[in-house]
Amino acid sequence: MQRTRFSVIALCALAIGCGGTSSVIPSEPTGPMTFFVSSATSTTGNLGGLRGADAICQRLATTAGAGARIWRAYLSAEHDPDSGAAVDARSRIGNGPWRDANGVLIARNVDELHSRTGDAALFITEQGRRINGQWPGSPAPVEHDILTGSNADGTLIRGETCNDWTSQSASLNTRVGHSDGLGPGGSTAGTLSSWNSAHENESCANTAPRGGAGRIYCFARN
């Protein structure tokens, strides 16, 4: 029993560095990348709508050698460009499982995904790089606020999607998650540990205040 426990700990250390906020025990890093935080940033909340955001994910995945899959941005919107109906981020991303750029498991399915917290060691870019945040030794500035427009369960928050990701208005804002699952001083209090619904950003005109850079989450649907 002791030997098995040691093996799991050793695997964790070798694979991901055992991020302090991990809520999923990673499996052997052998699977293909099916999830990443975009390396591309946006000064505003205008991403060209859902189609523009999806295109960002597809372009970055293709550059990283994963373009054979269909990629979708994890964003909720009040009007889907195809159906015109409201759409939840959780319904856009397929069924899982999802692994990061190191092949490490993020979640096996949609429910598991929405029951976990952020983790700087797992929620990384398609290039395998950590997002600047509140984790120990992180470079400045903090950029861990990821655009979602979503509640913690992945459903739409109306009025907080930067007009369906087409607006750069200073009078609108959106919900963001913390990719590292940490708030100021490494706090995990309240919603600060949420990877997809930590707090509102300042406005759609500027994604930087409060700790952002206009990044999005990208998931492979298939």
C-alpha positions as a Markdown table, in Angstrom:
| # | Residue | x | y | z |
|---|---|---|---|---|
| 1 | Met | 0.0 | 0.0 | 0.0 |
| 2 | Gln | 2.8 | 2.4 | 0.9 |
| 3 | Arg | 4.6 | 1.6 | -2.3 |
| 4 | Thr | 1.5 | 2.3 | -4.4 |
| 5 | Arg | 1.0 | 5.7 | -2.7 |
| 6 | Phe | 4.6 | 6.6 | -3.3 |
| 7 | Ser | 4.3 | 5.7 | -7.0 |
| 8 | Val | 1.3 | 8.0 | -7.4 |
| 9 | Ile | 3.1 | 10.9 | -5.7 |
| 10 | Ala | 6.3 | 10.3 | -7.8 |
| 11 | Leu | 4.2 | 10.3 | -11.0 |
| 12 | Cys | 2.6 | 13.5 | -10.0 |
| 13 | Ala | 5.9 | 15.2 | -9.4 |
| 14 | Leu | 7.4 | 14.0 | -12.6 |
| 15 | Ala | 4.4 | 14.8 | -14.8 |
| 16 | Ile | 3.1 | 18.2 | -13.5 |
| 17 | Gly | 5.0 | 19.3 | -10.5 |
| 18 | Cys | 2.0 | 18.7 | -8.2 |
| 19 | Gly | 0.3 | 22.0 | -8.5 |
| 20 | Gly | -1.1 | 22.9 | -5.1 |
| 21 | Thr | -4.7 | 23.4 | -6.3 |
| 22 | Ser | -5.1 | 20.2 | -8.4 |
| 23 | Ser | -8.4 | 18.5 | -7.8 |
| 24 | Val | -7.9 | 15.7 | -10.4 |
| 25 | Ile | -5.2 | 13.0 | -9.9 |
| 26 | Pro | -3.5 | 13.0 | -13.3 |
| 27 | Ser | -3.0 | 9.8 | -15.3 |
| 28 | Glu | 0.0 | 8.8 | -17.3 |
| 29 | Pro | 0.8 | 11.6 | -19.7 |
| 30 | Thr | 0.3 | 9.7 | -22.9 |
| 31 | Gly | -2.9 | 11.2 | -24.5 |
| 32 | Pro | -3.1 | 13.9 | -27.1 |
| 33 | Met | -3.8 | 17.5 | -26.3 |
| 34 | Thr | -7.5 | 18.2 | -26.2 |
| 35 | Phe | -7.5 | 21.3 | -24.0 |
| 36 | Phe | -5.5 | 24.5 | -23.6 |
| 37 | Val | -5.5 | 28.1 | -22.5 |
| 38 | Ser | -5.0 | 30.3 | -25.5 |
| 39 | Ser | -1.6 | 31.8 | -25.9 |
| 40 | Ala | -3.3 | 34.5 | -28.0 |
| 41 | Thr | -4.6 | 37.5 | -26.0 |
| 42 | Ser | -7.1 | 40.2 | -26.6 |
| 43 | Thr | -7.1 | 43.8 | -25.2 |
| 44 | Thr | -10.9 | 43.9 | -25.4 |
| 45 | Gly | -13.9 | 41.5 | -25.1 |
| 46 | Asn | -14.4 | 41.7 | -28.9 |
| 47 | Leu | -13.2 | 38.4 | -30.2 |
| 48 | Gly | -15.2 | 38.4 | -33.4 |
| 49 | Gly | -18.1 | 36.6 | -31.8 |
| 50 | Leu | -18.2 | 32.9 | -31.1 |
| 51 | Arg | -17.1 | 32.1 | -34.6 |
| 52 | Gly | -14.1 | 34.4 | -34.2 |
| 53 | Ala | -13.2 | 32.8 | -30.8 |
| 54 | Asp | -13.6 | 29.3 | -32.3 |
| 55 | Ala | -11.3 | 30.3 | -35.1 |
| 56 | Ile | -8.7 | 31.5 | -32.6 |
| 57 | Cys | -8.8 | 28.1 | -30.9 |
| 58 | Gln | -8.6 | 26.2 | -34.3 |
| 59 | Arg | -5.7 | 28.3 | -35.5 |
| 60 | Leu | -3.6 | 27.9 | -32.3 |
| 61 | Ala | -4.4 | 24.1 | -32.2 |
| 62 | Thr | -3.3 | 23.8 | -35.9 |
| 63 | Thr | 0.0 | 25.6 | -35.2 |
| 64 | Ala | 0.6 | 23.2 | -32.3 |
| 65 | Gly | 0.0 | 20.2 | -34.5 |
| 66 | Ala | -3.5 | 19.4 | -33.2 |
| 67 | Gly | -5.6 | 20.9 | -36.0 |
| 68 | Ala | -7.2 | 17.6 | -37.1 |
| 69 | Arg | -9.7 | 18.0 | -34.3 |
| 70 | Ile | -12.6 | 20.4 | -34.1 |
| 71 | Trp | -11.8 | 23.0 | -31.5 |
| 72 | Arg | -14.3 | 25.3 | -29.7 |
| 73 | Ala | -13.9 | 28.2 | -27.4 |
| 74 | Tyr | -15.3 | 27.8 | -23.9 |
| 75 | Leu | -17.7 | 30.8 | -24.0 |
| 76 | Ser | -21.4 | 31.2 | -23.3 |
| 77 | Ala | -23.4 | 33.6 | -25.4 |
| 78 | Glu | -27.0 | 34.9 | -25.6 |
| 79 | His | -27.3 | 34.3 | -29.3 |
| 80 | Asp | -25.6 | 31.4 | -31.1 |
| 81 | Pro | -24.5 | 32.6 | -34.6 |
| 82 | Asp | -26.1 | 29.4 | -36.1 |
| 83 | Ser | -29.3 | 28.9 | -34.2 |
| 84 | Gly | -29.9 | 32.3 | -32.7 |
| 85 | Ala | -30.6 | 30.7 | -29.3 |
| 86 | Ala | -28.7 | 31.1 | -26.1 |
| 87 | Val | -25.8 | 28.8 | -25.7 |
| 88 | Asp | -23.9 | 27.5 | -22.6 |
| 89 | Ala | -20.2 | 27.1 | -22.7 |
| 90 | Arg | -20.5 | 23.6 | -21.3 |
| 91 | Ser | -22.6 | 22.5 | -24.3 |
| 92 | Arg | -20.0 | 23.6 | -26.9 |
| 93 | Ile | -17.0 | 21.5 | -25.9 |
| 94 | Gly | -18.0 | 17.8 | -26.5 |
| 95 | Asn | -17.9 | 15.0 | -23.9 |
| 96 | Gly | -14.2 | 14.7 | -23.0 |
| 97 | Pro | -11.9 | 13.4 | -21.8 |
| 98 | Trp | -9.6 | 16.5 | -22.0 |
| 99 | Arg | -5.8 | 16.6 | -21.6 |
| 100 | Asp | -3.5 | 19.6 | -21.6 |
| 101 | Ala | -0.4 | 20.2 | -23.8 |
| 102 | Asn | 1.7 | 17.8 | -21.6 |
| 103 | Gly | -0.9 | 15.1 | -22.1 |
| 104 | Val | -2.0 | 15.3 | -18.5 |
| 105 | Leu | -5.7 | 14.6 | -17.7 |
| 106 | Ile | -7.8 | 17.7 | -16.9 |
| 107 | Ala | -11.2 | 15.9 | -16.7 |
| 108 | Arg | -12.8 | 12.8 | -18.0 |
| 109 | Asn | -16.2 | 14.3 | -18.7 |
| 110 | Val | -18.3 | 17.5 | -18.5 |
| 111 | Asp | -19.4 | 16.9 | -14.9 |
| 112 | Glu | -15.9 | 16.2 | -13.6 |
| 113 | Leu | -14.6 | 19.3 | -15.4 |
| 114 | His | -17.1 | 21.5 | -13.6 |
| 115 | Ser | -16.4 | 20.0 | -10.2 |
| 116 | Arg | -12.7 | 20.8 | -10.3 |
| 117 | Thr | -10.7 | 24.0 | -9.5 |
| 118 | Gly | -8.1 | 25.9 | -11.5 |
| 119 | Asp | -4.4 | 24.7 | -11.4 |
| 120 | Ala | -1.4 | 26.6 | -12.8 |
| 121 | Ala | 0.4 | 23.4 | -13.6 |
| 122 | Leu | -2.5 | 22.0 | -15.6 |
| 123 | Phe | -4.3 | 24.9 | -17.1 |
| 124 | Ile | -1.5 | 25.8 | -19.6 |
| 125 | Thr | -1.2 | 27.1 | -23.1 |
| 126 | Glu | -1.0 | 25.0 | -26.3 |
| 127 | Gln | 2.7 | 25.6 | -26.0 |
| 128 | Gly | 2.9 | 24.1 | -22.6 |
| 129 | Arg | 3.4 | 27.4 | -20.8 |
| 130 | Arg | 1.9 | 28.5 | -17.5 |
| 131 | Ile | -0.3 | 31.5 | -17.3 |
| 132 | Asn | 1.0 | 34.3 | -15.1 |
| 133 | Gly | -1.0 | 34.3 | -11.9 |
| 134 | Gln | -0.8 | 34.1 | -8.1 |
| 135 | Trp | 1.2 | 30.9 | -7.9 |
| 136 | Pro | 4.6 | 31.0 | -6.2 |
| 137 | Gly | 7.3 | 32.4 | -8.4 |
| 138 | Ser | 4.9 | 33.6 | -11.1 |
| 139 | Pro | 6.2 | 36.4 | -13.3 |
| 140 | Ala | 4.3 | 39.6 | -13.5 |
| 141 | Pro | 1.8 | 40.9 | -14.5 |
| 142 | Val | -1.1 | 38.6 | -13.4 |
| 143 | Glu | -3.0 | 37.3 | -16.4 |
| 144 | His | -5.0 | 34.4 | -14.9 |
| 145 | Asp | -8.4 | 35.9 | -15.7 |
| 146 | Ile | -9.9 | 33.8 | -18.5 |
| 147 | Leu | -13.0 | 35.1 | -20.4 |
| 148 | Thr | -16.0 | 32.7 | -20.0 |
| 149 | Gly | -19.3 | 34.6 | -19.5 |
| 150 | Ser | -20.3 | 31.6 | -17.5 |
| 151 | Asn | -21.5 | 30.4 | -14.1 |
| 152 | Ala | -19.5 | 27.7 | -12.3 |
| 153 | Asp | -21.6 | 25.0 | -13.9 |
| 154 | Gly | -20.8 | 26.3 | -17.4 |
| 155 | Thr | -24.1 | 28.0 | -18.0 |
| 156 | Leu | -24.7 | 31.4 | -19.5 |
| 157 | Ile | -24.6 | 34.6 | -17.4 |
| 158 | Arg | -26.9 | 37.0 | -19.3 |
| 159 | Gly | -25.5 | 40.5 | -19.7 |
| 160 | Glu | -21.9 | 39.4 | -19.1 |
| 161 | Thr | -20.7 | 38.2 | -22.5 |
| 162 | Cys | -19.4 | 41.5 | -24.0 |
| 163 | Asn | -22.4 | 41.4 | -26.3 |
| 164 | Asp | -21.7 | 37.9 | -27.4 |
| 165 | Trp | -18.0 | 38.6 | -27.7 |
| 166 | Thr | -18.4 | 41.5 | -30.2 |
| 167 | Ser | -18.1 | 44.5 | -27.9 |
| 168 | Gln | -15.4 | 46.6 | -26.5 |
| 169 | Ser | -17.7 | 48.8 | -24.5 |
| 170 | Ala | -16.6 | 50.3 | -21.2 |
| 171 | Ser | -20.2 | 50.0 | -19.9 |
| 172 | Leu | -20.2 | 46.2 | -20.3 |
| 173 | Asn | -18.3 | 43.5 | -18.4 |
| 174 | Thr | -18.0 | 39.7 | -18.4 |
| 175 | Arg | -17.4 | 36.8 | -16.0 |
| 176 | Val | -13.8 | 35.4 | -15.8 |
| 177 | Gly | -12.3 | 32.3 | -14.3 |
| 178 | His | -8.9 | 31.9 | -12.6 |
| 179 | Ser | -6.7 | 29.5 | -14.6 |
| 180 | Asp | -4.5 | 28.9 | -11.5 |
| 181 | Gly | -7.4 | 28.6 | -9.1 |
| 182 | Leu | -5.9 | 31.3 | -6.9 |
| 183 | Gly | -6.7 | 34.9 | -5.8 |
| 184 | Pro | -4.5 | 37.6 | -4.2 |
| 185 | Gly | -1.9 | 36.1 | -1.8 |
| 186 | Gly | -2.7 | 32.6 | -3.1 |
| 187 | Ser | -6.3 | 32.7 | -1.6 |
| 188 | Thr | -8.8 | 30.0 | -2.6 |
| 189 | Ala | -11.6 | 31.7 | -0.6 |
| 190 | Gly | -15.1 | 32.0 | -2.1 |
| 191 | Thr | -15.1 | 31.7 | -5.9 |
| 192 | Leu | -11.4 | 32.6 | -6.3 |
| 193 | Ser | -10.4 | 28.9 | -6.9 |
| 194 | Ser | -12.9 | 28.6 | -9.8 |
| 195 | Trp | -11.3 | 28.0 | -13.2 |
| 196 | Asn | -14.4 | 29.4 | -15.1 |
| 197 | Ser | -16.4 | 31.7 | -12.8 |
| 198 | Ala | -14.2 | 33.6 | -10.3 |
| 199 | His | -15.5 | 37.2 | -10.6 |
| 200 | Glu | -16.5 | 39.9 | -13.0 |
| 201 | Asn | -13.8 | 41.8 | -14.9 |
| 202 | Glu | -13.7 | 45.5 | -15.0 |
| 203 | Ser | -15.0 | 46.0 | -18.5 |
| 204 | Cys | -15.1 | 44.8 | -22.1 |
| 205 | Ala | -13.0 | 47.8 | -23.1 |
| 206 | Asn | -9.9 | 46.5 | -21.3 |
| 207 | Thr | -9.3 | 43.0 | -20.2 |
| 208 | Ala | -6.1 | 43.7 | -18.2 |
| 209 | Pro | -7.5 | 45.4 | -15.0 |
| 210 | Arg | -8.1 | 42.9 | -12.1 |
| 211 | Gly | -5.7 | 40.4 | -13.6 |
| 212 | Gly | -6.5 | 39.5 | -17.2 |
| 213 | Ala | -5.1 | 39.5 | -20.8 |
| 214 | Gly | -8.2 | 38.5 | -22.8 |
| 215 | Arg | -7.3 | 34.8 | -23.0 |
| 216 | Ile | -9.9 | 32.0 | -23.6 |
| 217 | Tyr | -10.2 | 28.3 | -22.9 |
| 218 | Cys | -10.1 | 26.0 | -26.0 |
| 219 | Phe | -11.5 | 22.4 | -26.0 |
| 220 | Ala | -11.5 | 19.7 | -28.7 |
| 221 | Arg | -15.1 | 18.7 | -29.4 |
| 222 | Asn | -14.1 | 15.3 | -31.0 |
